[in-house]
Structures are given as structure tokens and as C-alpha cells.
């Protein structure tokens, strides 16, 4: 990171002391101008370096000498000859600039996440496609940032956030706790994942009545996914034929890939092609689901969190 002249010229004053211990304020503008004159050898050269008019620089040099109480330059035949005091001051100014360079490099490292760790949690559905996609995009622009992605059960989320084991959690269902902020960031629905050779694979949409005649792969009734599937069928006064009960989204999708049935899952879990012999078909009149991002209210969000949030809110069909 390079400190630009404009930023230095607008910085607050520095305090210096003279030999008697009196405080004298020397601004960073005056330091910048003095250094430019010393390096270029003239007011004209300093003017070109700093893109400032020559009369303005001359006034700054004169004011600097007044503040310091000694001459920095002798004016001989239109030339500025640095005094011995100017040489000593230039060495001191060089130290200031080296420290500014070190500060700039440190800021760069912080900005790029050099050696940093961004830890986040997610439930199984967004952890299958959306979270890995956002992490990969962050990694592309922040190659020095390290990541830890924790896959959580729903009942682990609150402790994960309150004990600050991670900075945020992505989940399909909302997290309700007075110390947790939970924000809906994307909308989706229930979809049917069918074997590629199944007749439904050629359809754009299936109905609940269509699904009632098929062997289904579903989640336990006590889970949010299981309850939503039950409500979907009850709404049409139908009974689902659930032949397989699973706990994890990957298990459901693998069973479909092996041709044993149809899985009803949330749209977020199959947001991208998997390379498996499966097809994703919309379910007519599916309830709307929200993808949620949750974090501890008492913890200041990092720049990495904010970048992650921006990437995560991209539309589902956008790669």
C-alpha cells in the first residue's frame, strides 16, 4: 500500500519539540513539502511531484521555517541550498516515511486476509452448493485468507454463534434467539430430485398428486424438511409414500442417483449441477423457503463476513 500525497496533505498535525522543550506543531503537509523540495532540489521540482502550485509551496516552506525557528534553505542566485539542519531533518523524515510504508504494508495484509481465518457454519443444504461457491469466489480474490467451514445440525447453531466458534451460519430455516440476528437473503422452494431415466425427468414441473404415486425419499417428520413435505401432501389431502427416511441431504441425493426413488428437498441444496445421473424438477404450489444468514448481535462483523454475505445473495441461477 502506497501512501498518496493527497492523504498525507490532509492529515492532522504532528507535535515536535525545540531544544528548549517547547512544543511546535509541524503538519504532515509541511513534512511532505519539505521532503519533496529536498528530493527534487527545487520548488519547481516539488511542484511537479506534488501537483501543487509553486507559490503555494513557497509559502509552505516559509511557514515551516517559521514554525521550526531555523532556516531550511539558503536562497542563492534563485537556487535553494539546504542547510545542515535540513539534512538532519531529512533523515528524521525518512524514518517517518519508512514507518508509513510499514503501516501501509500491514494494512494491505489485513485487507487481503494474509494469515487470517474466516470461520463460518452452515447446515447441510446450503453447505452442498451455495456456501462452497461463495467460499471459492472469496478465495479467488483473497488467496491468503484461510477458511474453516463447519457443517452444523439445527440444534447446534445457537451455541456455535453465542460461543463465537464461527462468525456466521447459513441455514434454510430461521434461527430464533434474542442475541442472534437472522436475515433472509434468498428465496427458493421444494423441488423433486428424480433419477435421470425417470419419466418425470423430462417434465418442468410435477404435482403433489404425481408424487403421491412414487416411492419417496424424505427426512424425518420431526425435522423442518420432513414437516414441510408432510404439509405439502396434507394440503392436497394426500398421503406421501415414503419408502426411505434419511437425515442428510447427501444421502437423499445419492439414493436418487442409484435409482431407488424420488427425493423432496429444498432448492438451495441442488442449486448447481452435481454430475450425478439426476434431474431437478419443480413441485407445483411449493411453499416458499428462505435462505437465512445468522450472526451474533454482540460481535462486530468483519470485512470478510460482509464480502461473503454479498456473494451469498447472488441469484440461484447465477454461477
C-alpha positions in Angstrom: 0.0 0.0 0.0 1.4 3.4 -1.0 0.5 6.5 0.9 -0.7 9.0 -1.6 0.3 12.7 -1.3 -3.4 13.7 -1.0 -3.9 11.6 2.1 -0.8 12.9 3.8 -1.5 16.6 3.0 -4.9 16.3 4.6 -3.6 14.5 7.8 -3.7 16.1 11.2 -0.7 18.0 12.7 2.3 16.3 14.4 3.8 17.8 17.5 7.6 18.4 17.7 9.7 20.0 20.4 12.5 22.5 20.0 15.7 22.5 22.1 14.1 24.3 25.0 11.3 21.7 25.2 8.6 24.0 23.8 6.1 22.2 21.6 5.9 23.2 18.0 3.3 21.8 15.6 4.7 20.6 12.3 2.0 19.4 10.0 2.3 16.4 7.7 1.7 18.8 4.8 4.8 20.7 5.8 6.8 17.5 6.1 5.6 16.4 2.6 6.5 19.7 1.0 9.9 19.8 2.7 10.7 16.2 1.6 9.7 16.9 -2.0 11.8 20.1 -2.2 14.8 18.2 -0.7 14.4 15.2 -3.1 13.8 17.3 -6.2 16.2 20.1 -5.4 13.9 23.0 -6.2 10.4 24.4 -5.6 9.6 23.8 -9.3 10.5 20.1 -9.0 8.5 19.8 -5.8 5.6 21.4 -7.6 5.7 18.8 -10.3 6.0 16.0 -7.8 3.0 17.1 -5.6 0.9 18.7 -8.4 0.7 21.9 -6.3 1.4 25.5 -7.5 4.9 26.9 -6.9 3.7 30.0 -4.9 1.7 27.7 -2.6 4.8 25.6 -1.9 7.0 28.6 -1.3 4.5 29.8 1.4 4.6 26.3 3.0 8.4 26.3 3.1 8.4 29.7 4.7 5.8 28.8 7.2 7.8 25.6 8.1 10.9 27.6 8.8 8.9 30.0 11.0 7.5 27.1 13.0 10.9 25.4 13.4 12.7 28.6 14.2 15.6 28.0 11.9 16.4 28.1 8.2 16.0 25.0 6.0 17.3 26.6 2.8 19.6 29.4 1.8 18.4 31.2 -1.3 21.4 31.8 -3.6 21.0 33.1 -7.2 17.5 31.7 -7.4 18.5 28.3 -6.0 17.7 26.6 -2.7 20.7 25.3 -0.8 19.8 23.0 2.1 21.2 23.9 5.4 22.8 21.4 7.8 19.6 21.4 9.8 17.7 20.5 6.7 19.9 17.5 6.3 19.3 16.3 9.8 15.6 16.9 9.4 15.5 14.9 6.2 16.9 11.8 8.0 14.2 12.1 10.6 11.5 12.5 7.9 12.9 9.4 6.2 12.1 7.4 9.4 8.6 8.7 9.3 8.1 7.6 5.8 9.5 4.2 6.5 7.0 3.8 9.3 4.3 4.9 7.0 5.4 2.3 4.5 5.3 -0.4 7.2 1.8 0.7 8.2 0.7 0.5 4.6 2.0 -3.0 4.2 0.3 -4.0 7.4 -3.0 -2.6 6.2 -2.5 -4.5 2.9 -2.0 -7.7 4.8 -5.2 -7.2 6.8 -7.2 -6.3 3.7 -6.0 -9.4 1.9 -6.6 -11.7 4.9 -2.9 -12.7 4.9 -2.7 -15.4 7.6 -6.3 -14.7 8.7 -9.1 -17.2 9.3 -12.7 -16.8 8.3 -14.7 -19.4 10.1 -18.4 -20.0 9.3 -21.1 -22.6 9.8 -23.8 -23.9 7.6 -26.5 -26.6 7.6 -26.4 -29.4 5.0 -28.5 -27.9 2.3 -26.6 -24.6 1.7 -23.4 -26.4 2.5 -23.7 -28.6 -0.5 -23.7 -25.9 -3.3 -24.1 -22.2 -2.2 -21.6 -21.9 0.6 -18.8 -23.7 -1.3 -19.5 -21.5 -4.3 -19.2 -18.3 -2.2 -16.1 -19.5 -0.5 -14.4 -20.4 -3.8 -15.2 -16.9 -5.1 -13.7 -15.3 -2.0 -10.6 -17.5 -2.2 -10.1 -16.4 -5.8 -9.7 -12.7 -4.7 -8.2 -13.4 -1.3 -5.8 -16.3 -1.8 -4.0 -15.7 1.5 -7.2 -16.0 3.6 -7.8 -19.3 5.3 -11.3 -20.8 5.8 -13.0 -23.2 8.1 -16.5 -24.3 7.1 -18.4 -26.2 9.8 -21.5 -28.3 8.9 -24.0 -28.0 11.7 -27.2 -29.5 12.8 -30.0 -27.1 13.5 -29.8 -27.5 17.3 -26.0 -26.6 17.2 -26.4 -23.2 15.6 -27.2 -21.1 18.6 -24.3 -22.3 20.7 -22.0 -22.0 17.7 -22.8 -18.3 17.4 -23.1 -17.4 21.0 -19.8 -19.0 21.9 -18.2 -17.4 18.9 -17.0 -20.6 17.3 -17.7 -19.0 13.9 -18.7 -15.6 12.6 -22.0 -16.6 10.9 -24.2 -19.5 9.9 -26.1 -20.1 6.7 -29.3 -22.2 7.1 -32.6 -22.8 5.2 -34.7 -22.3 8.3 -34.6 -19.3 10.6 -32.6 -19.1 13.8 -34.7 -17.6 16.7 -32.8 -16.2 19.7 -32.7 -12.7 21.2 -28.9 -12.5 20.9 -28.8 -13.6 17.2 -29.6 -11.6 14.1 -31.2 -13.8 11.4 -31.6 -12.3 8.0 -33.4 -13.9 5.0 -31.1 -13.5 2.0 -32.6 -15.6 -0.8 -35.9 -17.3 -1.8 -36.4 -20.8 -3.1 -38.9 -23.7 -2.8 -39.3 -27.5 -2.6 -38.1 -29.5 -5.7 -38.2 -33.1 -6.7 -34.9 -34.8 -7.4 -35.6 -37.7 -9.7 -33.4 -40.4 -11.4 -32.3 -39.2 -14.9 -34.1 -42.1 -16.6 -37.4 -41.5 -14.8 -40.4 -40.1 -16.8 -40.5 -37.1 -14.5 -37.0 -36.1 -15.6 -38.5 -34.7 -18.9 -41.0 -32.5 -17.1 -40.5 -29.0 -16.0 -43.0 -29.4 -13.1 -44.7 -32.1 -11.2 -47.8 -32.0 -8.9 -48.2 -33.5 -5.4 -50.7 -36.0 -6.9 -47.9 -37.1 -9.3 -45.6 -37.6 -6.4 -48.1 -39.5 -4.2 -47.8 -42.5 -6.6 -44.0 -42.6 -6.3 -41.6 -44.1 -3.8 -40.2 -41.1 -1.9 -37.0 -40.3 -0.1 -37.8 -37.9 2.7 -36.5 -36.6 6.0 -37.8 -37.5 9.5 -41.2 -35.9 10.2 -39.8 -34.1 13.2 -37.3 -32.1 11.1 -38.2 -28.9 9.3 -37.8 -30.5 5.9 -39.9 -33.5 7.0 -42.7 -31.3 8.4 -42.8 -29.2 5.2 -43.2 -32.3 3.0 -46.0 -33.6 5.2 -47.8 -30.2 5.0 -47.4 -30.2 1.2 -49.3 -33.5 0.9 -51.8 -32.7 3.7 -52.8 -29.5 1.8 -54.0 -31.7 -1.1 -55.4 -34.3 1.3 -53.0 -36.9 0.0 -50.6 -39.3 1.7 -47.0 -39.5 0.8 -45.5 -42.9 0.1 -42.2 -42.5 2.0 -40.1 -45.6 1.4 -36.8 -44.1 2.6 -36.2 -41.8 5.6 -32.8 -40.1 5.7 -31.0 -37.5 7.9 -28.6 -35.9 5.4 -29.1 -34.3 2.1 -26.2 -36.1 0.5 -27.7 -39.4 1.4 -31.0 -38.5 -0.2 -29.3 -37.4 -3.4 -27.1 -40.5 -3.6 -30.2 -42.7 -3.2 -31.8 -40.9 -6.1 -28.7 -41.3 -8.2 -28.9 -45.0 -7.6 -32.5 -45.1 -8.9 -34.3 -46.1 -5.8 -36.8 -43.2 -5.5 -37.5 -39.5 -5.7 -36.2 -37.1 -3.1 -38.1 -33.9 -2.0 -35.5 -31.3 -1.0 -35.1 -27.6 -0.8 -34.0 -25.8 -4.0 -30.8 -24.5 -2.3 -29.3 -28.0 -1.9 -29.3 -28.6 -5.7 -28.5 -25.0 -6.9 -25.8 -26.3 -9.2 -25.3 -29.4 -11.4 -23.8 -32.3 -9.4 -22.6 -34.5 -12.3 -24.8 -37.3 -10.9 -27.5 -39.1 -13.0 -30.3 -37.0 -11.6 -32.7 -34.3 -12.7 -34.2 -31.5 -10.6 -38.0 -30.8 -11.3 -40.1 -28.1 -9.7 -43.0 -29.0 -7.5 -46.3 -27.2 -8.3 -47.6 -25.0 -5.4 -44.4 -25.5 -3.4 -44.2 -23.3 -0.3 -41.6 -20.6 -0.4 -38.4 -21.1 1.5 -35.9 -18.5 2.6 -32.2 -19.0 2.9 -31.0 -17.3 6.1 -27.8 -15.8 7.3 -27.4 -15.5 11.1 -24.8 -13.9 13.4 -24.2 -12.9 17.0 -25.6 -9.4 17.6 -22.8 -8.6 20.0 -19.9 -9.3 17.6 -18.7 -6.7 15.1 -18.9 -8.2 11.6 -15.6 -8.4 9.7 -14.8 -7.3 6.2 -14.7 -11.0 5.2 -18.2 -11.5 6.6 -19.6 -8.6 4.5 -17.9 -9.9 1.3 -19.3 -13.4 2.0 -22.8 -12.0 2.5 -22.6 -10.2 -0.8 -21.6 -13.3 -2.7 -24.2 -15.4 -1.0 -27.0 -13.2 -2.0 -26.5 -13.8 -5.8 -29.5 -15.4 -7.5 -29.5 -19.2 -7.5 -29.3 -19.5 -11.3 -26.2 -17.2 -11.4 -22.9 -19.2 -11.4 
